[in-house]
Each structure stands twice: as C-alpha cells, then as structure tokens.
Amino acid sequence: MALKTKIQPRRAATPELLAMVAGRFRALSEPARLSILHALEHGPLTVTELVKQTGLGQGNLSKHLQQLHTAGFLSRTRKGLFVHYALADDDVLALCEIMCGRLEADLTTARAKVTAR
C-alpha cells in the first residue's frame, strides 16, 4: 500500500534544523521505542498496559517513554494515580509506514536479483 504524502516546499537545511531532525531520528532508532509507538496506535495506555503489550520491564519502559516524550512523540495525561501515554500525533506512524514501504520495495528488488541467477 503506497502512502500518499502532501508535498511541502523544501526548508533551508540549516545546521540547527538538521541537528533537531537528527535528534528526532535518534529517538526512533531503538526498536523498543518503535514498539511503544505502535502499541499506542489505537489509543492511550498506562505504563502497566504498555508493559503487557511490549514485554519491556517497567524501568526500561519508563526510560524509553521519557525519551519519546522529550522528543515530542508522546503526550501524557495524569488520571488519578495513573499516567496515560498517547501519540502526540499520527505523523510518526506515517513515517514508519513510509520506511516499511521502502523496505518492502528493497526486499522485492533483492529477491528478484537472487532468483534471476
């Protein structure tokens, strides 16, 4: 499934902007953090619920949640004794879908090269 994205005018690639973009990508460079983002795809969850869905330990999960929150990918809301984490917006999942599509295309090309021998 091809993801259609709206073409935006290119921004000036200043060193400051590139450093900010690199920081965001660093936050996405850990499979555990990607697992957390996908667990939140259908709505907010508590830490306990995220532990169950991701299989991560609570301490490790909390560290990753903090990094994702600091990077702007997550919002959090306190409800009584519980903190509910949610995606700040769906753009990060769209970014993941773009990369998954790219990987599928690359695998298809690689398979075609291998079977052509």
Secondary structure as GFF3:
##gff-version 3
##sequence-region A 1 117
A	DSSP	alpha_helix	15	27	.	.	.	ID=ss1
A	DSSP	alpha_helix	31	39	.	.	.	ID=ss2
A	DSSP	beta_strand	45	46	.	.	.	ID=ss3
A	DSSP	alpha_helix	47	54	.	.	.	ID=ss4
A	DSSP	alpha_helix	58	70	.	.	.	ID=ss5
A	DSSP	beta_strand	74	79	.	.	.	ID=ss6
A	DSSP	beta_strand	82	87	.	.	.	ID=ss7
A	DSSP	alpha_helix	91	115	.	.	.	ID=ss8
###
